[in-house]
Amino acid sequence: HKEYRRQRQLCIRDREVEDELKEISLSDSKLMKEDASLGDHIEMESVTHQASRIAAQTAKQVVLQRLREAERELVYEEYANRVDDIVSSVVGQAEPGRGLILELDRAEAILGIDEQVITERYRRGQRIKVYILAVERSFRGPEILVSRTHKNLLKCLFETEIPEVYNGIVEIRSIAREAGSRSKVAVVATQDGVDPVGSCIGMRGNRIQNIVNELQGEKIDIVNWSEDPAIIVSNALSPAEVQRVNVDTVSKKLDVILTEENLSKAIGRRGQNVRLATKLLNYEINIMTDQEDSEKRQTEF
């Protein structure tokens, strides 16, 4: 540090000193000048230091580092409060072994390989909506993990596109999803006179079509929810016509009996329809025809 000296004047006061750079008490001034009196000014030498270039650069780096840390903390708190919500993002570059880097408003997010939909193709600059799974701290700033396969992405899209779902007039009771292929959503109305399925579909299907477009063509089946497992499984296996359902609430099993011509409709392509219905109800579903049901009953008898 470079040291230099300059003269400064202090006014002698008989009261308590408020500003030590401009005032001095009478008792202290007597030590410097014996004939000092109230109201006089006394000169004294002050020593200050001028920082060198290296010290100034170091101080600047410390201040900038503290500002960057404060900004990272603000970004972390902002997105930590948005966990379990969706955000709009822009596809950036791909990082081998990690996935895609997505650009958010004030940060970057990671769309892991396991959280990407197999049937979707992402291109640089493409705008997509993603579901925030978690926000973690790292030395480079907040690390935001997002998903395109999570079933709650579908729920958040329903809340965004359908006012009745957002306001609670229509509730989503259960979701079963195979990302990129097909999903089933069970809904129920909380007010009399409201059609929950019609509200979600919209006029000429415009509401559900917006969601399908965001999910790049994923098919969505909307069914009426019921507390009776027999009714909800009949709705979930549509377009197959169910004849009878045997319910075992203890072991959570359903025996669904239908005709031979409805068997393939209930099972679906590669078993997808009954598989999604199983996830939707959280029941084990056994599909059988009348003949198989009679043979089973005979065996049990």
N, C-alpha and C positions, 0 to 999 in steps of 0.2 A: 504494500500500500504506500502511496505517496502522501506525505504529511505536509500540510501548510498551515500557517498561522494568520489570523486576522484580528483586528481590534473591534470590540463591540461595547456599547454603552449600556449600563444598567442603572435604572432609576431607583433611588433609595426610598423605601416605604416603611411606615411604622405599623402597617397591618400585615396579615399573613400573605406571603408571596404566592401569587396565582400563576405567574409565568416566569419561570426561572431564567429564561433567555432574555427577558426584558427588565426584570425587577430583582432587587436584593434587599434584605432586611437591614435595619440600621446597625444592629449588633455585628452582623457579618461585615458591613462596610467599614466599621471602626478598625477591624483587623487589617484592612488594606490602606485606609486613610484615616488618621487620627482626628482631623478636623471636619470629617464628613457630617453633614446635617440632612434633615428630611427634605425631600424634593430635589436634592442635588443629583447629578449624574456622575457616575464613576466608570472609568474605562478599565477594561481587563482584556487579556489576551485569551482567545479560544483556539483550541486545536481541533481540527477536523481531518478526516482521512479521505482520500480519493482512491477508489478501487482501481486496480490494474485491469488490463484488457482480459486476462485469463480469469480473474475473479468475477468480472462482469458477465463473461460468457457462461461460467459455471452457474451463477445465479439465474441467468436466463433459462438455462436448461432445466434447472430445478423447478422453476415456475411453470414452464411448459409441460413438464412431466406431471406436476400436480393438476394442471388443467385437463390433461388427457385422462388421468385417472378419474377425475370428477365427471367428465363426459361419459366415460365407460360405465360408471356407476348409475348415471341417469338413464342410459340406454338399457342397462340390465333391469332396473326397476320398472321401466316402461313395458318391456316385453315379458318380464316375470309376472306382471299383473294380467297378461293376455294369454297365459297358458290355458289350454282347452278352448281356444277360440281360433277363428280363421283370419288370415291376413292375405292381402294381395301381394304378389311378388313378381319379379322379372327373372327369367332364367339366365344365369351367367355361365361361367365356364365349368367344365367337369374336372374333378380331381380324382385321379386313379386311387381306388381303394376306399374313398370316402363318399363319393356320390357327386351330386350337383350342388354348386354354390348358387344360391338365390339372393337377389338384391332386394332388400326391404327399404322402407323409407329412410331409416337412420342406421341400419345394420345389415349384416349378411346372415343368411340362414343356410343350414346344411340339410339337403334332402338325401338321406342315406339310400343305399342301393336296395335295402330291404323295405324301404318305405315308398319306393317307386312302383307304379302300376306297370305290369309287364306289357300290356297292350298299348300303353301311351308312348308317344314319341315327343321328346322335348327338344326344342330348337332355341338357339341363343336369341335373346330379346323377346321371347314369348312370355306373355303375362298369364299367370296361373294363380289359383287360390290354394293355400295349403293350411293344414291344421297344426298348431303349435303343440308339440309334445312336451318339451321341457326347455328350460333356459339355465345354462350352467356358466359359472365363472371360469375364465382361463387367462393366461398371461397376455394373450392378444386381445382380450376384451370378452364380452358375453358371447357364448356359443349357443345358438338357437337351433334346436332340433325340430324338424317339421316332417309332416307325413302327407301322402296322397292316398294311402290305403286304409287309414283308420276309419271305422264306421261313424265316428262322431263328426268327421268332415261332412258326411251326408246330412247329419242332424243340423249342423250349423248352416248349411246351404238352405235347408228347409226354413230355418228361422229368418234367413236373409231374404228369401224370395217370397215367402208366404206370410202375410201379416197376421193371419189367424193363429199360426203357430208361434209367432213372435209374441203376440199378446196373450197367449195362454188359452184362447178359445178352443183351439185344437191341440191336443197333447200327443206327442210321440211316445208310445209305450215300449216299443221294442224295435230293434233294427238288426237285420241279418244281411251281411254284405260279403260278396266275393268281388273284390275290387277289379274294375275293368270289364266285368262280365254281366253280373246281375245282382240286384239288391231287393230285399223285401222290407217294407216299412209298415208297422201296425200303428194306426192312429185311432183316436177316440175324441168325441166332442164333449166339452165341459158345459156347454149351454144347449138348451132344448131348441130344436128347429134348425140346427146347423149340420150340414152334411160334411163330415170330416174328409172323406175321400174326394168329393167334388171340390172342396176348398183347396185341397193340395194340387189337384189337376188343373184347375183354373178354366177360364173361358177358352174353349177350343184347344185346351191342353198347353196354353202358353206358359203357365207357371212351372209345371213339371218339365217342360221342354227346355227352359233356361237352365235347370239343374242338370238335365241330361247333356246339354251342350258343354257345360263346365266340366263334366266328368267324361267328355269326349265319347259320347255314345253309349255309356253304360245303361242297361235296361233297369227300370225301377218299377216294382209292383207295390201298389198301395192297397192295403187291406184294412177292414174294420176290426178293431180290437174287441175282444169279449172276455169276461172273466171265466166263461165256460170253455174249457180246452176243446171240447167237441166242436163248438161253433167256430172258434178261431182257426182250428186246423182245417176245417172245411173251407174257410175263406182263404187260408194260406196256400192250399193245394189247387186253387183255381188255375186253369179252367176245368180241371177234373171234377166230376160230380160224385160226391161221396154218398154212399148209401147208409152207412152206419159207423159209429165210432164207439169203441169200448175204452173207457178211461180207467186207469189205475193211478190214482193220485199219490199213493204211498210210494211206489217205485218209480213214479213219473214216467209211465209208459202209455202209449196210445196205439190201439189196433184199429187201423182204418180199413174198412171193407168197402169195396167198390166193384163195378163190373169189369169184365175183361177188356172192353174197349176203352175204359177210362184208366187202365193200369199204366200205360205208357205216358199219358198226360200227367198223372200224379207224380210219377218218378222223375220225369223230365229228362232232358238231354244229359247223359252221363250222370244221372242221379242228382242233378243240380236242384230241381224243384223241391224234392223231399228233403234234401240236405239243408237248404235255406229255411224250410219250414221247421226243421228240427232246431236250428239255431234261434229262430224267431220265438218259439214256444219254450225252449229249454226242456223239451220232452223227447224221449226216445219214441220214434214213430215207426211202426211196422205196417207196411202196405201189403194187403192181401185181397184176393178175390173171394167171392161167395163160396166157391168150392174149397179153397184153402182154409177158409174160416170154419166150414162144416167139418173138414177133416181134423182141424186142430181141436174143435170142441169134442169130437168123437174120441180123439186120443186122450184128452183130459178126463173125459167121462170114464 
